[in-house]
Amino acid sequence: MRLLVVMLAAAAATAAASPGNDHGLDARNFDAAVPACRDFFQYANGGWLKANPIPPTYSHWSLDDEIGERNDALLRSIVEDAAAHPGAPGSTAQKVGDFHAAAMDEAAIEHAGLAPLRADLDAIAALKDSADLADLIAAWQRRGEAVLFELEAQPDLKDSTTDIAYAGQGGLGLPDRDYYLRSDAKSRKLLAQYQAHVAHMLALLGDANSKDEAAAVVALETRLAKASLDRVALRDPANSYHIFALKEADAKMPHFSWSGFFHNAAPQVAKFSLAHPDFFAAADRALTELPLAQWQAWLRWRLVDAAAPYLGKAFVDADFEFHGRTLRGAVELKPRWKRAVASADQAIGELLGQAYVARVFPPEAKQRALALVENLKTALRARIAQLDWMSAPTKQAAFAKLDTLIAKIGYPDKWRDYGALVVTRDSYLGNMRAASAFEMQRTFAKFGHPVDRSEWDMTPQTVNAYYNPMGNEIVFPAAQLLPPYFDASADDALNYGGIGSVIGHEMTHGFDDQGSQFDAKGNLTEWWSPDDRKQFEARTAKLAQQFAAYVPIDDLHIDGKLTLGENIADLGGLLVAYDAFKLTAQGKGDEKIDGLTPDQRFFLSYAQTWRTAMRPEQLRLQLQSNEHAPAKFRVNGPLSDVPAFARAFDCHAGAAMLRPPGKLVTIW
């Protein structure tokens, strides 16, 4: 679900240095034919876009993906070495090595065929009534198969020191509920393609009536979609917080026993958040109102859809045809070793992370990054202090939140214990299922217990970062902090325009439309005065309107409300990073490097953070289901609200990169 953790889908944070260029900005990446004040994204990245076509196995291509390629090569050497030298039973090397060996054993996977699914298929066929159906769904959920709903341990929104269970809406095979509900021609076509894909996958299972079954599956999922909240509603944390005692939850869903569900797996649970009550009420009605055969077809679909990437070639290819090609526009399936590495990262990520960190992230790198964080904190504090629209009491509460902000850098202080996880060379799917069950057992064990503040939601090898409002923490995996993201040998303009803006972005998430609802302790509570909140919402509404006017493709506008939190963080992070840069010796001076002023280098570094090419299918998918605006607008949108940018590139009234008088958005 992760509705309550704000994450940045990070792109690369600085430009890659070219051979013979010691200063980190490669002029070949620029497009001098496009004026900087007309389209700065194209000006900064046009040369790179022309020279870097999207590889056939990707739906988009960015500097982030280039770094990911190098990351994958390093991880490949780690897993292949472990597979060749697996070590003692139960050791890290054994688990990593056997996992990779099983994932790469195509012959064994083909030979096994549907055998790994046989017990589940038989269980589906044996269902006699809605009571059996509910019991089977509960059993799958307890083993980590999110078949009908999502189940997570998250801090209680009113008491951030304790983890509770959150059960949230689910059950859909498409990325968002609106895919089932839109009526335009492209959406209807995609839904028909999805139904054909479901039919194909069910036919691979041996279902003779797969076309009719697929229609029944889509009808069931459409019913669930109609009862689901949209993504804008999900951004409000209060919409996912509805505490029920077990007996109350049983009454809400009389055909699904929550008491029975938690009885053995987590007997300590007396109450939990039935996060989306209307969804669960609708699901409960469907358990008895829809024919059992329709549910059985849906269960077979959910089973094969989850398992397909780990089965034989026919299933892998069919899965890619829809999820990779139709939905995202990729032309070719990634090689098997890359898919195996990605699966290992998903299943045993912190085991890989220990070896990864040992190779790439020395302790002194963490100290350099922490120093940069402190500089950004100082800049954000100064920016809050000078706000003319916020009252003194609210400012004091904001300072308290900033002062207690925790920065997690590189890797966890305490690694996850995988001792109870059994990994073998016998079955790729078996290992993935074992990892899911292991993680679900960890989740059940958290309910009702103190929050473990040492835990991370990303692995060290993840090229990304996030802000967690319940922990009031920013988290930067090692992969986000390596060159060219953060390079001690680069000038300050590049580091502050690059990783500095990413750090500022995550900090600002604590004060965006969602994060601002949480206090310094991570509790969902109002710490603003009513007038300050009104002023804040008026300013953020202008930013939502600004982005809603952008049309990246066809007639699809950016959803200004869905992307609001990320857009607030982009604008705030950029301003905070710029302020911090201006405190450095280079920022205070005017010495040019390669003909560029310090400010120009800062803004170019920021723009090249987001250099991205995207296939039309992936762009449509992002616009219709993602809380992040496309990369081009994460450059041009915020920069057009920054007067210092206009001064740096001498943009005059009427320029596209200069907001008209009265339209400039100022928040933090």
C-alpha positions as CSV (number, residue, x, y, z in Angstrom):
1,M,0.0,0.0,0.0
2,R,2.7,2.5,1.1
3,L,0.1,5.2,1.0
4,L,1.7,7.0,3.9
5,V,5.3,7.1,2.8
6,V,6.2,9.7,0.2
7,M,8.8,8.5,-2.2
8,L,10.7,10.3,-4.9
9,A,11.1,8.4,-8.1
10,A,14.7,9.7,-8.4
11,A,16.5,10.5,-11.6
12,A,20.2,11.0,-11.8
13,A,21.3,14.0,-9.9
14,T,24.2,15.4,-11.9
15,A,25.5,15.2,-15.4
16,A,27.9,12.5,-16.3
17,A,31.5,13.7,-17.0
18,S,32.7,13.1,-20.5
19,P,36.2,11.9,-21.4
20,G,38.6,14.8,-21.1
21,N,36.1,17.0,-19.2
22,D,37.1,17.4,-15.6
23,H,34.2,19.7,-14.7
24,G,31.2,17.4,-14.9
25,L,29.1,19.2,-17.6
26,D,29.5,17.9,-21.1
27,A,28.6,20.6,-23.7
28,R,27.6,17.8,-26.1
29,N,24.5,17.2,-24.0
30,F,23.2,20.7,-24.7
31,D,21.0,21.8,-27.6
32,A,22.1,25.3,-28.5
33,A,19.4,25.5,-31.1
34,V,16.8,25.9,-28.4
35,P,17.0,29.0,-26.3
36,A,17.4,28.4,-22.6
37,C,14.5,30.8,-21.8
38,R,12.1,28.9,-24.2
39,D,12.6,25.3,-23.1
40,F,15.4,24.7,-20.5
41,F,14.9,21.0,-20.4
42,Q,15.6,20.7,-24.1
43,Y,18.4,23.3,-23.9
44,A,20.2,21.4,-21.2
45,N,19.5,17.8,-22.5
46,G,18.7,18.0,-26.2
47,G,22.1,16.8,-27.3
48,W,21.9,13.9,-24.9
49,L,18.4,13.0,-26.1
50,K,19.6,12.8,-29.7
51,A,22.6,10.7,-28.9
52,N,20.9,8.3,-26.5
53,P,17.9,6.5,-28.1
54,I,15.9,4.3,-25.8
55,P,17.3,0.8,-25.7
56,P,14.8,-1.9,-26.9
57,T,14.5,-3.5,-23.4
58,Y,13.4,-0.2,-21.8
59,S,10.2,1.9,-21.8
60,H,12.2,5.0,-20.9
61,W,15.9,5.9,-20.7
62,S,17.6,8.4,-18.4
63,L,20.8,9.0,-16.6
64,D,19.2,7.0,-13.8
65,D,19.0,4.0,-16.1
66,E,22.6,4.4,-17.1
67,I,23.6,4.3,-13.5
68,G,21.3,1.3,-13.1
69,E,23.1,-0.5,-15.8
70,R,26.4,-0.1,-14.0
71,N,24.7,-1.1,-10.8
72,D,23.3,-4.3,-12.4
73,A,26.8,-5.2,-13.6
74,L,28.1,-5.0,-10.1
75,L,25.2,-6.9,-8.6
76,R,25.7,-9.6,-11.3
77,S,29.2,-10.1,-10.2
78,I,28.1,-10.5,-6.6
79,V,25.3,-13.0,-7.3
80,E,27.4,-15.0,-9.8
81,D,30.3,-15.3,-7.4
82,A,27.9,-16.5,-4.7
83,A,26.4,-19.0,-7.1
84,A,29.8,-20.4,-7.9
85,H,30.9,-20.4,-4.2
86,P,27.7,-20.8,-2.2
87,G,29.3,-21.3,1.2
88,A,27.9,-23.1,4.3
89,P,24.1,-23.8,4.5
90,G,22.3,-20.8,5.8
91,S,25.1,-18.4,5.1
92,T,24.6,-15.2,3.0
93,A,26.6,-16.7,0.2
94,Q,24.5,-19.8,0.1
95,K,21.2,-17.9,0.0
96,V,22.3,-15.4,-2.5
97,G,24.0,-18.0,-4.7
98,D,21.2,-20.6,-4.6
99,F,18.6,-17.9,-5.3
100,H,20.5,-16.8,-8.4
101,A,21.2,-20.4,-9.6
102,A,17.5,-21.3,-9.3
103,A,16.5,-18.1,-11.2
104,M,19.0,-18.9,-14.0
105,D,18.1,-22.6,-14.4
106,E,15.8,-22.3,-17.4
107,A,15.8,-26.1,-18.1
108,A,14.6,-26.9,-14.6
109,I,11.9,-24.2,-14.8
110,E,10.6,-25.5,-18.1
111,H,10.7,-29.1,-16.9
112,A,8.6,-28.2,-13.8
113,G,5.9,-26.6,-16.0
114,L,2.8,-25.9,-13.9
115,A,3.9,-28.2,-11.1
116,P,4.6,-25.2,-8.7
117,L,1.0,-24.0,-9.2
118,R,-0.7,-27.4,-9.0
119,A,-1.6,-27.4,-5.3
120,D,-3.1,-23.9,-5.6
121,L,-5.0,-24.8,-8.8
122,D,-6.4,-27.8,-7.1
123,A,-7.5,-25.7,-4.1
124,I,-9.3,-23.3,-6.3
125,A,-11.1,-26.2,-8.1
126,A,-12.1,-27.7,-4.8
127,L,-14.0,-24.6,-3.6
128,K,-17.6,-25.4,-2.7
129,D,-19.1,-22.1,-1.5
130,S,-18.4,-18.5,-0.5
131,A,-17.1,-19.6,2.9
132,D,-14.5,-21.8,1.2
133,L,-13.6,-18.8,-1.0
134,A,-13.1,-16.5,1.9
135,D,-10.9,-19.0,3.7
136,L,-8.7,-19.5,0.6
137,I,-8.3,-15.8,0.1
138,A,-7.3,-15.4,3.8
139,A,-4.8,-18.3,3.5
140,W,-3.2,-16.7,0.4
141,Q,-3.1,-13.3,2.1
142,R,-1.4,-14.8,5.2
143,R,1.4,-16.3,3.1
144,G,2.1,-12.9,1.4
145,E,0.0,-13.1,-1.7
146,A,-1.9,-9.8,-1.9
147,V,-4.7,-11.3,-3.9
148,L,-7.7,-9.2,-2.7
149,F,-6.2,-6.5,-0.5
150,E,-2.9,-5.0,0.7
151,L,-1.7,-5.7,4.2
152,E,1.1,-3.7,5.8
153,A,2.5,-2.7,9.2
154,Q,2.7,1.1,9.5
155,P,2.8,3.4,12.5
156,D,-0.5,4.3,14.0
157,L,-1.3,7.7,12.6
158,K,-2.2,9.0,16.0
159,D,0.6,7.2,17.8
160,S,3.7,7.0,15.6
161,T,5.6,4.9,18.2
162,T,3.5,1.8,17.5
163,D,3.0,-0.3,14.4
164,I,-0.5,-1.4,13.5
165,A,-2.1,-3.3,10.7
166,Y,-3.4,-1.5,7.7
167,A,-5.6,-3.4,5.3
168,G,-6.2,-1.5,2.0
169,Q,-8.0,-1.9,-1.3
170,G,-6.5,-4.1,-4.0
171,G,-7.5,-7.0,-6.3
172,L,-6.8,-5.2,-9.6
173,G,-4.6,-6.4,-12.4
174,L,-4.2,-3.0,-14.0
175,P,-2.1,-0.2,-12.5
176,D,-5.0,2.0,-11.4
177,R,-8.8,1.8,-10.8
178,D,-9.4,4.4,-13.5
179,Y,-8.2,2.0,-16.2
180,Y,-11.5,0.2,-15.7
181,L,-13.7,3.3,-15.6
182,R,-12.5,5.6,-18.4
183,S,-14.7,5.7,-21.5
184,D,-12.3,7.3,-24.1
185,A,-11.3,5.2,-27.1
186,K,-7.7,4.6,-26.0
187,S,-8.8,3.4,-22.6
188,R,-11.4,1.1,-24.0
189,K,-8.9,-0.3,-26.3
190,L,-6.4,-0.9,-23.5
191,L,-9.0,-2.6,-21.4
192,A,-9.9,-4.9,-24.3
193,Q,-6.1,-5.7,-24.7
194,Y,-6.0,-6.5,-21.0
195,Q,-8.9,-8.8,-21.3
196,A,-7.3,-10.6,-24.2
197,H,-4.1,-11.0,-22.1
198,V,-6.1,-12.5,-19.3
199,A,-7.6,-15.0,-21.7
200,H,-4.2,-15.9,-23.1
201,M,-2.8,-16.5,-19.6
202,L,-5.7,-18.6,-18.6
203,A,-5.4,-20.6,-21.8
204,L,-1.8,-21.3,-20.9
205,L,-3.1,-22.8,-17.6
206,G,-5.2,-25.1,-19.7
207,D,-8.6,-23.4,-19.3
208,A,-10.8,-24.4,-22.3
209,N,-13.2,-21.5,-21.8
210,S,-10.6,-18.8,-21.2
211,K,-12.3,-16.0,-23.2
212,D,-15.5,-16.2,-21.2
213,E,-13.5,-16.5,-18.0
214,A,-11.4,-13.4,-18.9
215,A,-14.6,-11.4,-19.4
216,A,-15.7,-12.5,-16.0
217,V,-12.4,-11.5,-14.5
218,V,-12.6,-8.0,-16.0
219,A,-16.2,-7.6,-14.8
220,L,-15.2,-8.6,-11.2
221,E,-12.2,-6.2,-11.2
222,T,-14.4,-3.4,-12.6
223,R,-16.7,-4.0,-9.7
224,L,-13.8,-3.7,-7.3
225,A,-12.5,-0.6,-9.1
226,K,-15.8,1.2,-8.8
227,A,-15.6,0.7,-5.0
228,S,-11.9,1.9,-4.8
229,L,-10.6,5.4,-4.0
230,D,-8.8,7.2,-6.7
231,R,-5.2,8.2,-6.3
232,V,-5.9,11.8,-5.4
233,A,-8.1,10.6,-2.5
234,L,-5.4,8.2,-1.4
235,R,-3.0,11.1,-1.0
236,D,-5.0,12.2,2.1
237,P,-3.7,10.1,5.0
238,A,-7.0,10.4,6.8
239,N,-8.7,8.4,4.0
240,S,-6.7,5.4,5.0
241,Y,-7.2,5.5,8.7
242,H,-10.3,3.8,10.0
243,I,-9.7,1.9,13.2
244,F,-11.9,-1.2,13.8
245,A,-12.0,-3.7,16.6
246,L,-11.9,-7.3,15.2
247,K,-15.6,-7.8,15.9
248,E,-16.5,-4.5,14.3
249,A,-14.5,-5.5,11.2
250,D,-16.3,-8.9,11.1
251,A,-19.6,-7.0,11.1
252,K,-18.4,-4.8,8.3
253,M,-17.5,-7.9,6.3
254,P,-19.8,-10.7,7.5
255,H,-18.5,-13.1,4.9
256,F,-14.8,-12.6,5.7
257,S,-13.6,-13.3,9.3
258,W,-11.0,-10.8,10.3
259,S,-10.9,-12.5,13.8
260,G,-10.0,-15.7,12.1
261,F,-7.6,-14.1,9.8
262,F,-5.5,-12.7,12.6
263,H,-6.1,-15.5,15.1
264,N,-3.0,-17.6,14.5
265,A,-0.8,-15.3,12.5
266,A,-1.0,-12.3,14.9
267,P,-3.1,-13.1,18.0
268,Q,-1.9,-9.8,19.6
269,V,-4.1,-7.8,17.2
270,A,-7.2,-6.5,18.8
271,K,-7.9,-3.6,16.4
272,F,-6.5,-2.4,13.0
273,S,-7.1,0.1,10.3
274,L,-9.6,-1.3,7.8
275,A,-8.2,1.5,5.6
276,H,-10.9,1.7,2.9
277,P,-14.2,0.5,4.5
278,D,-16.4,1.1,1.4
279,F,-14.1,-1.1,-0.7
280,F,-14.2,-3.9,1.8
281,A,-18.0,-3.7,2.1
282,A,-18.3,-3.9,-1.7
283,A,-15.8,-6.9,-1.8
284,D,-17.9,-8.6,0.9
285,R,-21.1,-8.3,-1.1
286,A,-19.3,-9.6,-4.1
287,L,-18.2,-12.7,-2.2
288,T,-21.8,-13.9,-2.1
289,E,-23.5,-12.1,-5.0
290,L,-21.1,-13.2,-7.8
291,P,-21.1,-16.8,-9.0
292,L,-18.4,-19.0,-7.4
293,A,-17.1,-19.9,-10.9
294,Q,-16.4,-16.2,-11.6
295,W,-14.3,-16.0,-8.4
296,Q,-12.5,-19.2,-9.4
297,A,-11.5,-17.7,-12.8
298,W,-10.3,-14.6,-11.0
299,L,-8.3,-16.6,-8.5
300,R,-6.6,-18.5,-11.3
301,W,-5.8,-15.2,-13.0
302,R,-4.4,-13.7,-9.9
303,L,-2.3,-16.8,-9.3
304,V,-0.8,-17.0,-12.8
305,D,-0.3,-13.2,-13.1
306,A,1.8,-13.2,-9.9
307,A,3.8,-16.3,-10.9
308,A,4.3,-15.7,-14.6
309,P,7.7,-14.0,-14.4
310,Y,9.1,-17.0,-12.6
311,L,7.6,-19.8,-14.8
312,G,8.5,-21.1,-18.2
313,K,9.1,-19.2,-21.4
314,A,5.5,-19.1,-22.6
315,F,4.4,-17.4,-19.4
316,V,7.3,-15.0,-19.3
317,D,6.8,-14.0,-22.9
318,A,3.0,-13.5,-22.5
319,D,3.6,-11.5,-19.4
320,F,6.1,-9.2,-21.2
321,E,3.8,-8.8,-24.2
322,F,1.2,-7.0,-22.1
323,H,3.0,-5.5,-19.1
324,G,6.2,-4.6,-21.0
325,R,5.2,-4.0,-24.6
326,T,1.5,-3.0,-24.5
327,L,1.4,-1.1,-21.3
328,R,4.9,0.5,-21.3
329,G,6.1,0.3,-24.9
330,A,9.3,-1.7,-24.4
331,V,10.4,-3.6,-27.5
332,E,12.4,-6.5,-26.0
333,L,12.4,-8.5,-22.8
334,K,15.4,-7.8,-20.6
335,P,18.0,-10.6,-20.5
336,R,17.4,-13.3,-17.9
337,W,20.3,-12.3,-15.7
338,K,19.0,-8.8,-15.3
339,R,15.5,-10.1,-14.4
340,A,17.2,-12.5,-11.9
341,V,19.1,-9.7,-10.3
342,A,16.0,-7.6,-10.0
343,S,14.2,-10.6,-8.3
344,A,17.0,-11.1,-5.9
345,D,16.9,-7.4,-4.9
346,Q,13.1,-7.7,-4.3
347,A,13.4,-11.0,-2.3
348,I,16.7,-10.8,-0.4
349,G,17.7,-7.1,-1.0
350,E,19.6,-6.5,2.2
351,L,21.6,-9.7,1.8
352,L,22.8,-8.3,-1.6
353,G,23.1,-4.8,0.0
354,Q,25.8,-5.9,2.5
355,A,28.1,-7.1,-0.3
356,Y,27.2,-4.0,-2.5
357,V,28.0,-1.5,0.2
358,A,31.3,-3.2,1.0
359,R,32.4,-2.5,-2.6
360,V,31.1,1.0,-3.3
361,F,30.3,3.0,-0.1
362,P,33.1,3.6,2.4
363,P,32.2,5.1,5.8
364,E,33.7,8.5,4.9
365,A,31.2,8.8,2.1
366,K,28.4,8.8,4.7
367,Q,30.0,11.6,6.6
368,R,30.3,13.8,3.5
369,A,26.7,13.3,2.7
370,L,25.6,14.0,6.3
371,A,27.5,17.3,6.2
372,L,25.6,18.3,3.0
373,V,22.3,17.4,4.7
374,E,23.1,19.8,7.5
375,N,23.8,22.6,5.1
376,L,20.4,22.0,3.4
377,K,18.8,22.0,6.8
378,T,20.3,25.4,7.6
379,A,19.1,26.8,4.3
380,L,15.5,25.5,4.8
381,R,15.4,26.9,8.3
382,A,16.4,30.3,7.0
383,R,13.7,30.1,4.3
384,I,11.0,29.2,6.8
385,A,12.1,32.1,9.1
386,Q,11.6,34.7,6.4
387,L,8.2,33.6,5.3
388,D,5.8,36.5,5.4
389,W,2.6,34.4,5.3
390,M,3.3,32.1,8.2
391,S,2.7,33.0,11.9
392,A,5.4,32.8,14.6
393,P,3.8,29.8,16.4
394,T,3.5,27.8,13.3
395,K,7.1,28.6,12.4
396,Q,8.2,27.3,15.8
397,A,6.4,24.0,15.1
398,A,8.0,23.9,11.7
399,F,11.5,24.5,13.2
400,A,10.8,21.7,15.7
401,K,10.0,19.3,12.8
402,L,13.1,20.3,10.9
403,D,15.4,20.1,13.9
404,T,14.2,16.5,14.7
405,L,14.4,15.4,11.0
406,I,16.5,12.2,10.8
407,A,18.8,11.5,7.9
408,K,19.5,7.9,7.0
409,I,22.5,7.7,4.7
410,G,23.9,4.8,2.6
411,Y,22.7,1.7,4.4
412,P,21.0,0.5,7.6
413,D,22.8,0.6,10.9
414,K,21.2,-2.8,11.6
415,W,20.9,-5.3,8.7
416,R,17.8,-7.4,8.3
417,D,18.0,-11.0,9.7
418,Y,17.2,-13.5,7.1
419,G,17.9,-16.5,9.3
420,A,14.4,-17.9,9.1
421,L,14.3,-17.7,5.3
422,V,15.1,-21.0,3.5
423,V,16.4,-20.6,-0.1
424,T,17.2,-23.6,-2.3
425,R,18.3,-24.3,-5.9
426,D,15.1,-26.2,-6.5
427,S,12.6,-23.6,-7.6
428,Y,12.7,-20.0,-8.7
429,L,9.1,-19.5,-8.0
430,G,9.5,-21.4,-4.7
431,N,12.2,-19.0,-3.6
432,M,10.1,-16.0,-4.5
433,R,7.1,-17.4,-2.6
434,A,9.3,-18.2,0.4
435,A,10.6,-14.7,0.5
436,S,7.0,-13.3,0.3
437,A,5.9,-15.5,3.2
438,F,9.0,-14.6,5.2
439,E,8.3,-10.9,4.7
440,M,4.6,-11.4,5.6
441,Q,5.6,-13.1,8.8
442,R,7.8,-10.2,9.7
443,T,4.8,-7.9,9.0
444,F,2.5,-9.9,11.3
445,A,5.1,-9.8,14.0
446,K,5.2,-6.0,14.0
447,F,1.5,-5.5,14.7
448,G,1.0,-3.9,18.1
449,H,4.7,-3.5,18.8
450,P,7.0,-0.5,18.9
451,V,8.2,0.8,15.6
452,D,11.7,-0.3,14.6
453,R,13.2,3.1,13.6
454,S,16.3,1.3,12.2
455,E,14.4,-0.3,9.3
456,W,14.6,0.9,5.7
457,D,12.0,0.7,3.0
458,M,14.7,0.6,0.2
459,T,17.8,-1.4,-0.3
460,P,21.3,0.2,-0.4
461,Q,21.6,-0.6,-4.1
462,T,18.4,1.3,-5.0
463,V,18.8,4.4,-7.1
464,N,16.2,6.4,-5.3
465,A,15.4,8.2,-2.0
466,Y,12.3,8.9,0.1
467,Y,10.7,10.8,3.0
468,N,8.8,8.9,5.6
469,P,6.3,11.3,7.4
470,M,5.6,8.9,10.3
471,G,9.3,8.7,11.1
472,N,10.1,12.3,10.1
473,E,13.1,10.9,8.2
474,I,14.8,11.2,4.8
475,V,16.5,8.1,3.5
476,F,19.2,8.0,0.9
477,P,20.5,4.6,-0.3
478,A,24.2,4.3,-1.2
479,A,23.4,4.1,-4.9
480,Q,21.8,7.6,-4.8
481,L,25.0,9.1,-3.3
482,L,27.8,7.8,-5.6
483,P,29.4,9.7,-8.5
484,P,28.0,11.3,-10.5
485,Y,25.2,11.8,-8.0
486,F,27.5,13.2,-5.4
487,D,31.2,13.7,-6.3
488,A,33.6,15.2,-3.8
489,S,35.9,16.2,-6.8
490,A,33.1,18.2,-8.5
491,D,32.5,21.9,-7.9
492,D,29.8,22.9,-5.5
493,A,27.4,24.1,-8.3
494,L,27.2,20.6,-9.6
495,N,26.8,18.9,-6.2
496,Y,24.2,21.4,-4.9
497,G,22.3,21.5,-8.2
498,G,22.3,17.7,-8.3
499,I,22.2,15.8,-5.0
500,G,21.5,19.0,-3.1
501,S,18.2,19.4,-4.9
502,V,17.3,15.8,-4.2
503,I,18.0,16.2,-0.5
504,G,16.1,19.5,-0.5
505,H,13.2,17.7,-2.3
506,E,13.0,15.0,0.4
507,M,13.2,17.6,3.2
508,T,10.4,19.6,1.6
509,H,8.2,16.5,1.5
510,G,7.9,17.0,5.3
511,F,6.1,20.3,4.4
512,D,4.1,19.4,1.3
513,D,0.3,18.9,1.2
514,Q,0.6,15.4,2.7
515,G,3.7,15.7,4.9
516,S,2.6,18.9,6.5
517,Q,-0.2,17.0,8.2
518,F,2.3,15.2,10.4
519,D,4.0,16.8,13.4
520,A,7.7,16.5,14.5
521,K,6.9,13.2,16.2
522,G,5.3,11.7,13.0
523,N,1.7,11.9,14.3
524,L,-1.2,13.0,12.1
525,T,-2.2,16.2,13.8
526,E,-2.8,19.8,12.9
527,W,0.1,21.9,14.0
528,W,-0.8,24.9,11.8
529,S,-3.1,27.8,12.7
530,P,-6.2,27.9,10.6
531,D,-5.1,31.0,8.8
532,D,-1.7,29.6,8.0
533,R,-3.2,26.4,6.6
534,K,-5.5,28.6,4.5
535,Q,-2.6,30.6,3.2
536,F,-0.6,27.4,2.4
537,E,-3.5,25.8,0.5
538,A,-4.1,28.9,-1.6
539,R,-0.4,28.9,-2.6
540,T,-0.3,25.2,-3.4
541,A,-3.5,25.5,-5.4
542,K,-1.7,27.9,-7.7
543,L,1.0,25.2,-8.3
544,A,-1.7,22.6,-9.0
545,Q,-3.2,24.9,-11.6
546,Q,0.2,25.6,-13.1
547,F,0.9,21.9,-13.7
548,A,-2.7,21.0,-14.7
549,A,-2.2,23.3,-17.7
550,Y,0.7,21.2,-19.1
551,V,-0.2,18.7,-21.9
552,P,2.7,16.3,-22.4
553,I,1.1,14.1,-25.0
554,D,-2.2,14.0,-27.0
555,D,-4.9,15.6,-24.9
556,L,-3.6,14.3,-21.6
557,H,-2.9,17.0,-19.0
558,I,-0.8,16.5,-15.9
559,D,-3.0,15.9,-12.9
560,G,-2.1,18.9,-10.8
561,K,-3.8,17.5,-7.7
562,L,-2.2,14.0,-7.9
563,T,1.3,15.4,-8.5
564,L,1.0,18.3,-6.1
565,G,3.2,16.8,-3.3
566,E,6.0,16.0,-5.7
567,N,5.7,19.4,-7.4
568,I,5.8,21.2,-4.0
569,A,8.9,19.2,-3.1
570,D,10.6,19.9,-6.5
571,L,10.1,23.6,-6.2
572,G,11.0,23.8,-2.5
573,G,14.0,21.4,-2.9
574,L,15.4,23.5,-5.8
575,L,15.1,26.7,-3.8
576,V,16.6,25.3,-0.7
577,A,19.5,23.8,-2.6
578,Y,20.1,27.1,-4.4
579,D,20.1,29.0,-1.0
580,A,22.6,26.5,0.4
581,F,24.8,26.8,-2.7
582,K,24.9,30.6,-2.3
583,L,26.5,30.0,1.1
584,T,29.5,28.4,-0.5
585,A,32.5,30.2,-1.8
586,Q,31.7,29.4,-5.3
587,G,28.1,30.4,-4.9
588,K,29.2,33.8,-3.5
589,G,31.6,34.4,-6.4
590,D,31.2,34.8,-10.1
591,E,34.1,32.8,-11.5
592,K,33.2,31.1,-14.8
593,I,34.1,27.5,-15.7
594,D,33.9,26.6,-19.3
595,G,32.2,30.0,-20.0
596,L,29.4,29.3,-17.5
597,T,28.7,31.3,-14.3
598,P,28.2,29.4,-11.0
599,D,24.5,29.9,-11.1
600,Q,24.3,28.7,-14.7
601,R,26.2,25.6,-13.7
602,F,23.9,25.0,-10.7
603,F,20.7,25.2,-12.9
604,L,22.2,23.1,-15.6
605,S,23.2,20.5,-13.1
606,Y,19.6,20.4,-11.8
607,A,18.1,20.1,-15.3
608,Q,20.4,17.3,-16.3
609,T,19.2,15.5,-13.2
610,W,16.0,14.8,-15.0
611,R,17.2,14.0,-18.6
612,T,14.9,11.3,-19.7
613,A,13.5,9.9,-23.0
614,M,10.2,8.1,-22.7
615,R,8.1,6.0,-25.0
616,P,4.5,7.3,-25.7
617,E,3.0,4.2,-23.9
618,Q,5.1,4.8,-20.8
619,L,4.3,8.5,-20.8
620,R,0.6,7.9,-20.9
621,L,0.9,5.3,-18.1
622,Q,2.8,7.9,-16.0
623,L,0.2,10.6,-16.6
624,Q,-2.7,8.3,-15.8
625,S,-1.3,6.6,-12.7
626,N,1.7,8.3,-11.2
627,E,2.1,11.0,-8.6
628,H,5.2,12.4,-10.4
629,A,5.0,14.7,-13.4
630,P,7.1,13.7,-16.4
631,A,10.8,14.7,-16.2
632,K,10.6,17.6,-18.7
633,F,8.0,19.4,-16.5
634,R,9.9,18.7,-13.3
635,V,12.6,20.9,-14.9
636,N,10.7,23.6,-16.7
637,G,7.8,23.9,-14.1
638,P,9.9,24.7,-11.0
639,L,12.5,26.7,-12.8
640,S,9.9,29.0,-14.2
641,D,9.0,29.9,-10.6
642,V,12.6,30.8,-9.6
643,P,13.6,34.4,-10.3
644,A,17.3,33.5,-9.9
645,F,17.0,31.2,-12.9
646,A,15.6,34.0,-15.1
647,R,18.5,36.3,-14.0
648,A,21.1,33.6,-14.6
649,F,20.0,33.1,-18.2
650,D,18.7,36.7,-18.8
651,C,15.1,35.7,-19.5
652,H,12.9,38.6,-20.3
653,A,9.1,39.2,-20.0
654,G,7.2,36.9,-22.4
655,A,9.7,34.1,-22.3
656,A,8.2,30.7,-21.9
657,M,10.5,29.9,-18.9
658,L,9.3,33.0,-17.1
659,R,6.0,33.0,-15.3
660,P,3.8,36.0,-16.1
661,P,3.4,38.7,-13.4
662,G,1.0,37.6,-10.7
663,K,1.4,33.9,-11.7
664,L,4.7,33.2,-9.9
665,V,4.2,30.4,-7.3
666,T,5.9,31.0,-4.0
667,I,5.4,28.5,-1.1
668,W,8.5,27.8,0.9
